[in-house]
Structures are given as structure tokens and as C-alpha cells.
């Protein structure tokens, strides 16, 4: 499930966090909020930003070779 979380601190700082997005889609989906709220001070990208959502899961199997 995709989520956009907006957190407003007591001093008025606004933090935008996304969950469930892959690649640059998180930036595109929150652009309208950044345009409304003004200048962006910093940006911290998560590992999900660098994925496409199509990665394959590697399953390791251990085989008993002796025994």
C-alpha cells in the first residue's frame, strides 16, 4: 500500500515521508506538496528510491554434501 505521511513539528517544520513507492515515483507523487509548501531544505532518499520494484528475490538453499 502506498502512503504519503506529512508530519508538522511544534516549530512548524514539515516533513514528508513516503512508503510503498519504488524508484522516482515517490518524488513525482509528492511534487504537488512541495510546490504548495515552498522551498525544500533537505532531502533524504531511502533504499526504495534506488529500486524499480521488479527485483527478484534470491533464495539460498543449503545442500548437505557430507553424510
Long-range contacts (C-beta under 8 A, 24 or more apart in sequence): 2-29, 4-29, 4-30, 4-33, 6-33, 21-48, 22-48, 22-51, 22-52, 22-53, 23-48, 23-49, 23-50, 23-51, 23-52, 23-53, 24-49
